[in-house]
Amino acid sequence: MAFTDEAGQPVRPEWFSKEFGRVVAAAGVPRIRLHDVRHTYATLALKAGVHPKIVSERLGHSTIAITLDLYSHVTPGMARGAADLVAAKIFGD
């Protein structure tokens, strides 16, 4: 068990997922699964420039490849930023 209650007793994963869904609904934000938080963390951390090895270790992955292949996602802003960086190198800063 990865989570405990206030008394230090293990909390069943199903309960935690259900509670997460309740909190998301109460916050009025788009519904996501608890597992999607991992993908969001990976994408935002990589976008912010956190080294992939650090992101991989934080997520508990055995290799960077798992992190980059399965848990990171290219956002439109990231794609545009990459294109701008390469264009600057080609056409000069």
ZAPAMAR-47781 format. One line per field, with one value per residue: residue number from 1; x, y, z of N, C-alpha, C in turn; residue in three letters. Coordinates in pm, whole numbers, plus 50000, padded with zeros to 5 digits. Example, Ala and Ser with C-alpha at 12.3 -4.5 7.8 and 13.67 -1.06 7.14 Angstrom:
% ZAPAMAR-47781
seq [1, 2]
n.u [51319, 51285]
n.v [49431, 49775]
n.w [50780, 50708]
ca.u [51230, 51367]
ca.v [49550, 49894]
ca.w [50780, 50714]
c.u [51320, 51290]
c.v [49670, 50003]
c.w [50780, 50787]
type [ALA, SER]
END
This chain:
% ZAPAMAR-47781
seq [1, 2, 3, 4, 5, 6, 7, 8, 9, 10, 11, 12, 13, 14, 15, 16, 17, 18, 19, 20, 21, 22, 23, 24, 25, 26, 27, 28, 29, 30, 31, 32, 33, 34, 35, 36, 37, 38, 39, 40, 41, 42, 43, 44, 45, 46, 47, 48, 49, 50, 51, 52, 53, 54, 55, 56, 57, 58, 59, 60, 61, 62, 63, 64, 65, 66, 67, 68, 69, 70, 71, 72, 73, 74, 75, 76, 77, 78, 79, 80, 81, 82, 83, 84, 85, 86, 87, 88, 89, 90, 91, 92, 93]
n.u [50084, 50055, 49958, 49847, 49604, 49500, 49563, 49772, 49715, 49696, 49559, 49324, 49391, 49170, 48993, 49140, 49160, 48889, 48838, 49012, 48881, 48648, 48750, 48854, 48618, 48484, 48651, 48595, 48739, 48857, 48777, 49004, 49188, 49346, 49589, 49658, 49778, 50046, 50134, 50088, 50262, 50512, 50514, 50496, 50724, 50935, 50890, 50953, 51220, 51344, 51581, 51556, 51641, 51609, 51332, 51249, 51350, 51200, 50947, 50985, 51071, 51247, 51409, 51508, 51392, 51133, 51004, 51024, 50904, 50648, 50535, 50569, 50447, 50410, 50337, 50152, 50282, 50538, 50626, 50626, 50817, 51046, 51069, 51116, 51364, 51536, 51503, 51618, 51884, 51936, 51879, 52013, 52055]
n.v [49882, 50220, 50448, 50601, 50644, 50908, 50790, 50632, 50392, 50152, 50250, 50143, 50114, 50148, 50305, 50539, 50622, 50670, 50876, 51070, 51122, 51239, 51474, 51602, 51647, 51818, 52036, 52135, 52102, 51963, 51616, 51365, 51057, 50917, 50799, 50947, 51171, 51111, 51107, 51373, 51501, 51405, 51515, 51796, 51835, 51761, 51948, 52177, 52156, 51975, 51726, 51422, 51185, 51244, 51286, 51029, 50879, 50993, 50901, 50638, 50465, 50207, 50262, 50540, 50532, 50425, 50635, 50842, 50725, 50633, 50806, 51074, 51351, 51528, 51861, 52116, 52363, 52283, 52157, 52373, 52535, 52377, 52381, 52653, 52683, 52525, 52660, 52905, 52827, 52752, 52982, 53177, 53356]
n.w [50000, 49917, 50034, 50339, 50606, 50836, 51079, 51018, 50905, 50638, 50322, 50093, 49745, 49570, 49718, 49744, 49477, 49423, 49604, 49502, 49258, 49360, 49476, 49250, 49104, 49285, 49272, 49028, 48795, 48480, 48446, 48531, 48542, 48832, 48766, 48543, 48642, 48671, 48404, 48339, 48520, 48420, 48158, 48210, 48372, 48198, 47997, 48139, 48150, 48319, 48372, 48188, 48322, 48592, 48605, 48536, 48754, 48963, 48898, 48936, 48738, 48560, 48346, 48139, 47893, 47927, 48057, 47863, 47636, 47719, 47912, 47857, 47672, 47371, 47358, 47178, 47217, 47293, 47058, 46883, 47009, 46974, 46695, 46657, 46786, 46623, 46379, 46445, 46468, 46205, 46053, 46189, 46496]
ca.u [50000, 50136, 49898, 49791, 49510, 49554, 49612, 49884, 49667, 49695, 49437, 49312, 49404, 49039, 48938, 49215, 49118, 48754, 48852, 49072, 48774, 48559, 48820, 48859, 48482, 48456, 48733, 48540, 48836, 48827, 48796, 49113, 49214, 49460, 49710, 49692, 49864, 50184, 50163, 50093, 50388, 50623, 50509, 50529, 50863, 51022, 50871, 51022, 51364, 51399, 51650, 51476, 51682, 51547, 51189, 51240, 51370, 51086, 50833, 51018, 51093, 51378, 51487, 51460, 51309, 50994, 50954, 51011, 50813, 50512, 50483, 50582, 50363, 50448, 50228, 50173, 50382, 50670, 50661, 50657, 50944, 51153, 51081, 51178, 51507, 51607, 51501, 51717, 52016, 51950, 51875, 52086, 51978]
ca.v [50000, 50340, 50558, 50570, 50744, 50993, 50704, 50553, 50263, 50147, 50286, 50064, 50198, 50181, 50416, 50660, 50664, 50725, 51005, 51161, 51161, 51330, 51602, 51663, 51696, 51932, 52148, 52187, 52092, 51847, 51485, 51279, 50945, 50938, 50761, 51054, 51269, 51072, 51155, 51519, 51536, 51380, 51613, 51930, 51838, 51762, 52079, 52277, 52137, 51879, 51620, 51299, 51087, 51283, 51256, 50884, 50832, 51037, 50816, 50500, 50382, 50141, 50323, 50667, 50501, 50411, 50771, 50919, 50660, 50611, 50904, 51213, 51382, 51654, 51958, 52207, 52464, 52219, 52135, 52506, 52577, 52300, 52435, 52786, 52664, 52478, 52769, 53003, 52775, 52752, 53118, 53268, 53409]
ca.w [50000, 49905, 50107, 50470, 50657, 50943, 51187, 50969, 50854, 50491, 50251, 49971, 49625, 49513, 49796, 49711, 49343, 49434, 49674, 49405, 49167, 49433, 49491, 49117, 49074, 49372, 49227, 48903, 48686, 48395, 48509, 48488, 48632, 48919, 48693, 48448, 48710, 48639, 48269, 48346, 48586, 48328, 48050, 48260, 48418, 48081, 47932, 48221, 48137, 48415, 48300, 48182, 48422, 48719, 48592, 48538, 48892, 49044, 48867, 48972, 48620, 48556, 48239, 48084, 47776, 47971, 48082, 47739, 47543, 47768, 48006, 47814, 47558, 47307, 47349, 47065, 47253, 47290, 46918, 46826, 47066, 46908, 46559, 46668, 46820, 46504, 46282, 46489, 46434, 46060, 45999, 46275, 46610]
c.u [50089, 50084, 49845, 49692, 49577, 49614, 49729, 49844, 49665, 49557, 49436, 49319, 49270, 48977, 49008, 49176, 48980, 48758, 48913, 48966, 48678, 48623, 48827, 48723, 48449, 48533, 48682, 48638, 48802, 48863, 48915, 49125, 49336, 49590, 49753, 49780, 50011, 50224, 50176, 50223, 50504, 50628, 50552, 50674, 50959, 51012, 50946, 51173, 51426, 51460, 51567, 51515, 51618, 51397, 51167, 51253, 51253, 50963, 50860, 51038, 51234, 51468, 51425, 51367, 51161, 50932, 50927, 50910, 50669, 50452, 50501, 50500, 50406, 50325, 50255, 50281, 50523, 50717, 50701, 50792, 51063, 51177, 51150, 51327, 51588, 51611, 51604, 51859, 52041, 51964, 51949, 51996, 51934]
c.v [50125, 50456, 50509, 50678, 50822, 50911, 50617, 50416, 50264, 50181, 50204, 50156, 50239, 50301, 50545, 50712, 50728, 50863, 51110, 51212, 51260, 51469, 51675, 51722, 51820, 52056, 52209, 52187, 51970, 51715, 51412, 51164, 50978, 50906, 50869, 51162, 51238, 51124, 51307, 51565, 51520, 51486, 51751, 51939, 51843, 51895, 52188, 52262, 52045, 51764, 51491, 51194, 51117, 51252, 51105, 50828, 50872, 50950, 50669, 50409, 50324, 50199, 50456, 50641, 50487, 50548, 50844, 50857, 50656, 50726, 51049, 51232, 51518, 51743, 52049, 52312, 52408, 52200, 52267, 52555, 52506, 52353, 52571, 52775, 52620, 52588, 52876, 52957, 52779, 52894, 53219, 53326, 53545]
c.w [50000, 49989, 50242, 50509, 50771, 51058, 51143, 50917, 50701, 50434, 50121, 49849, 49565, 49586, 49756, 49574, 49346, 49501, 49581, 49308, 49232, 49444, 49356, 49081, 49157, 49330, 49097, 48787, 48601, 48465, 48446, 48587, 48717, 48845, 48594, 48510, 48682, 48502, 48267, 48410, 48488, 48218, 48098, 48307, 48300, 48007, 48007, 48216, 48240, 48336, 48303, 48286, 48557, 48716, 48603, 48680, 48980, 49022, 48899, 48853, 48620, 48447, 48196, 47966, 47814, 47990, 47952, 47643, 47590, 47848, 47966, 47688, 47503, 47298, 47229, 47095, 47250, 47145, 46853, 46878, 47002, 46768, 46561, 46698, 46698, 46399, 46317, 46455, 46284, 46006, 46081, 46382, 46585]
type [MET, ALA, PHE, THR, ASP, GLU, ALA, GLY, GLN, PRO, VAL, ARG, PRO, GLU, TRP, PHE, SER, LYS, GLU, PHE, GLY, ARG, VAL, VAL, ALA, ALA, ALA, GLY, VAL, PRO, ARG, ILE, ARG, LEU, HIS, ASP, VAL, ARG, HIS, THR, TYR, ALA, THR, LEU, ALA, LEU, LYS, ALA, GLY, VAL, HIS, PRO, LYS, ILE, VAL, SER, GLU, ARG, LEU, GLY, HIS, SER, THR, ILE, ALA, ILE, THR, LEU, ASP, LEU, TYR, SER, HIS, VAL, THR, PRO, GLY, MET, ALA, ARG, GLY, ALA, ALA, ASP, LEU, VAL, ALA, ALA, LYS, ILE, PHE, GLY, ASP]
END
